[in-house]
Amino acid sequence: MFTHAIVRKPSESMLSGLTEANLGKPNYKLACKQHQDYIAALHECGIKVTELETLEQYPDACFVEDVALLTPKCAILTHPGASTRKGEVIYIEQAVRDFFSNAEKIEAPGTLEAGDIMMVGNHYYIGLSKRTNAQGAKQLINILERYGLSGSIVEMSGLLHLKTGLSYLENNNLLTFGDMHLHPDFRQFNRIKVENEEAYAANSVWINGTVLVPKGFPKILKAIKNLGYKTREVDMSEFQKLDGGLSCLSLRF
């Protein structure tokens, strides 16, 4: 169960954020409205939310998930693979240290963004991507093992982050998109295939029995409901324009 989350308000500079989506620039006012609804959804799931101030010098800073990994045993500050995001880490560090006395760090030449990490119980799957390299993944595994946790490297291609194509919904249920559906690392799960036209919804989030689902993807919403989960739709249109998904907007612990 999660009790807390850390989020960061979107900045006006998000209009120049990193993106491969080709969906146009976000509407800042609408993004702020959607962010507040996202926070409301977290509250509905029983989460206490710490909201950090904007960082205008970092257009992608509202996607706090990438700069830290919070486990039940320790926090790990990452080393983002995107050069424009590396400076965000020092700004998340104090917020993390307010809750964690032990904060480990990924060091260069390793790169790691936590959007490439999926937690299943005490095990952490780490996708290799343009943002996360083998050195960063191996550093993370070493840190996890010191705390009695485990990790494994997932080979993949065609995804920005591992969790662009996967979402673990607990109870052995796993949303999968594209090559992830038949990936040998995930054969043991009950895999729910996300169709191409609803690919964005592969990034949904389980929080205390409720699954947050991006608004506008009826097929996967129905599939999740059919598994017996309570669901809550969240409009993410402006964050989708920056390649950001539901998991990206918060650190949950």
N, C-alpha and C positions, 0 to 999 in steps of 0.2 A: 504494500500500500504506500502511496505517496502522500506526504503531508505538506510539502512546500514546493514552490516553483519560483524561479528568478526569470524575469522578463526585462526587456529594455524598450523604451518608447521609440518608435520610428523617428528618424530625423528627416528634415526636408531634403537633405543631400541624398536620400534614398533614390531620388530620380536619376542619379548617376551610378547606381549600384551595379554589381556584376550580373550579367545575364546572358544566357544562351537561348532563352525562350522565344524571342522574336514576337512578343505580344504587345509591344509598345511600352511607353513609360507609365509607371503607376500614378494614380491620382492620390496625392498626399493626404488630403482631407478624408477621402474614403478609406485609405490605408489606416489612418488613426482611428476611425470609427470601427473598422474591422478588428483592429488590435484590441480595442476596449471590449468588443464582444468576445474575443478570444480569452481575455482575462476573466470575463463573466463566466465563460464555460469552465474555466479552471476552478473558479469559486464553486460552481454547481457540482463539481466533482469532489468537493471537500478539501480543496487546496488553499493554503494561505500563500498569497502572492507578494513577492518583493518586486516592485517596479523601479527600475533604474532609469536615470535621466538619459536624454538623447546624447549621442556623440556625433556631432555634425561632421567632424573630420573623417569619420568612418561610415560610409554610406550603407554598408551591410551589417552594421552593429546590432540591429534588432534581431538578427539571427544568432542568438546567444548560444544555441546548442553547439555550434562548431568550435567554440573557444575553450570549452571545459567539458570534462566527463565526470559526473558525480556518481559514485558508487556507494553502497552501504558501508564500505570500509575506509574509503579515502576519496579525495578529489584529485583529478589530474588536469592540470592546465596544458592545453595543447600547443602545437606550433603549426599554425595554419599554412597550407600549401599555397594559398592565394596571397601574393606579396602585399596587396593592399589591405589585408586583414590581420597581418601579424601583430600590429600595434594594439589591436583590441584586447589582447590577453591581459595586459597590465591593468586594464580598466575593469575586467571581470574579476580579477584576483581578490580584491578587497571584499567584494560581495560574497565570493566563495569562502574566504577565510572567516567571515562572520558566522558561518555554519560548520566549517571543517577545520580542525586544528592541524590536520596533516594534508598538505597540498603538494603533490608531486608535479614534476614538469617534464614535458617532452622537449628534447634539445636538438638543435641543428647538428648534423644534416638531416635528421629525421623530420618529417612533416606528418601532421595528423590533424584531421578535422573530425569532430565527433559525429557529424552527419554520416560518417562511414562506419559507425559502431552501433551494433544492435545487441542489446542485453537480453539474454534468455536465462533466467535464474542467476546462477553464479558464473555463467560463461558469457564471454563477449566475442561476437563475430566482428572481424575487422576487414573491411573491404579495401583493396588497393585501387586507387583512383588517381586522377591528376592532382588531387589535393592531399592524399595520404600515400606515403611511400613505404617500402619494406622496412627501412630503418626506423621510421616512426612506429610502425606496427609492432616490431620486435621490442622496442623500448616499452611500449604499452604492455605487452605480454609479460615482460620481466617485472614491471611494477605490479601488475595484477597478481602474479604468482607470489610475490612477497607478502601480499595480503590474503592469501588463501583463495584467490579467485583464479580464473583461467581465461585464456583467449586463444583464438585461432584466426589465421589469415584466410580471407576469401578472395580468390581470383575472380575478376569480373571485367567486363568491358561495356561501353555504351551507356553507363550511368554516371551522373554527376557525383552522387554519393550512394553508398550501399542502401541507405534507407529511402532513396528515390524509388527503389524497386522492391522493397521489403518492409513489412510492419508486423512485429510480433504482437498478437492480441491476447497473450497468455492462454492457458488451457490447451496448449499444443497447436493453436490455430495461427496460421501465418499467411498474410496477404502477400502475393507474389506477382511480379510483373515481368514480362519478357523472359530473358534467359534464366532469371532467378527461379522460375516455376519448375524447371527440370534440373536445377543446379544440384549436383550430388551432395553438397554440404547440408542440404535441407530436406532430404528424402524422408527423414523421420517425422516431419511435421504434417499436420492436416493442412494442405496448401489450398488456398482460395485464389483462383486465378483472376487477375485484374485485366480486363480487355484493353486493347490499345487505345480506344477512344476515351477510356477513363483512367489512363495511366497515372495522372496526377494524384488520384485517390489511393494509389498504393502507399502513399505516406499518410496513414491515419494513425491515431494515437489511443492506446488503451490507458485509461486513468481510473483506478479504483472501481472497476467494473463497468465503466462507461467508455464507449469508443467515440472519440471525436473524429468526424468525417468531414472533408471539405464539401461545401455546398455545391450541388449541381451534378452529382454523379449517382443517379438513381440505382443503377445495376449493382454497384458494390455496396451501396447503402442497404439495399434489400438483402444481399448476401450476408452482410454482417448481422442484420436483424434476425435473419433465419438461423443464425448460430446461437441466438438467445441473448445477445448483448443489448443493453440499453445504448442508444446512440444520441449524439448531439451534433447537428450540422453547424459548421462555421464557414462563413463566406471568406474565402482566401484569394479572391481574384487579383487584388493588387500585389500581394506577395508572390503569387504564381508568376507574375511578370518578371520577378527577380530570381526565379528558380527556387524560391523558398516554400517549404511545406509546413504542415502543422507542427511536426516535431521540432522544426528549426527555431521556432519562436520562444522556446522556453527550456530551462534546465529544471528537470523535475526530480525530486528526491524525497 
